[in-house]
Amino acid sequence: MNILHAVSIMLEVITLVFGVLLATVRKKSYGWLIALTFFIYVFYDMANFTPLNISKDILYALFFVASASILLAVISAFTDKNN
């Protein structure tokens, strides 16, 4: 893993934390979807670069869930009337 990849994972973790804060402090339910998305991204990256031996089919399914989750989060943020 090179430095750029490590920094990318750190940014994913920071985004995950802000998703949780959005959900808990700002009371925006789509924060949980953002947190879920970035939790999966971190897990996906770690699974690909460590010897966790997770099947590619499981990783592809998780990546699909992350994509659906962020889509729902963006739609929820867009339609949120209480900005």
N, C-alpha and C positions, 0 to 999 in steps of 0.2 A: 504494500500500500504506500503510495507516495504522499507527499505533504499536501498536495492539492485535494486528494481524496479524503485525507484525514480532516482537513478544514471543512470540506463539504459535509461530512458526517457531523461535525460540530455545529454547523449552521442548521442542519436538520434537527438536531437536539434542541437548539435554541428556539427554533420555530415550534417544535412540539411543546416546549414550556410556555411559549406565548399563547398557543392554542388553549392550553389548560387555564392560563390566566384569563383569557378572553371568556372562557366558559364560567369560571368561578368568580372572578372579580367583576367583570362587566356583564355577567349573566346572559351571555350570548350562547345559545345552545350549539350553534355551528362551530364554536370553538372546540367542542369535543370531536367533531368531524375532522377539523384541521389537525388536532392532536393525534387522532387515530391514523390519519394519512401519514404523518411524519414519523410516528412510531413504526409503522410498517416500512417506511423508507429506510429508517435506521436499521431495523431488523434485516431487511432485504440486503442492504449493503454489507452488514456484518456477516450474514450467511454466505455471501458470495466471496468474501475475503478472509474467512476463517474456516477451520475444519469442522464446521457444524454438521456437514453431510445432510442437508435438507434437500429433498427432491425438488427438481426444477418445476415439476407440475404444481407443487405446493407454493413455491415462490411466485409462479405466474398467477396463481389464484389470489395470493395475497396482494400482488401488484394490481390486479383487477379491482379488488376491494378498495385499495388506496385510491385508485383513479375514480371510482364511483363515489367514494367518500368526499374527495376534494370537489368533485362536480356538485354534489349536494350542498357542500359548505358554501361554495360560490353562489349557487342559486339562492340559498337561504340568506346570505349576506346582501345580495342584490335586492331581494324582496323584503328585507327588514325595514319596516317603517319607522323604527325607533333609533335612527342613527344619531 
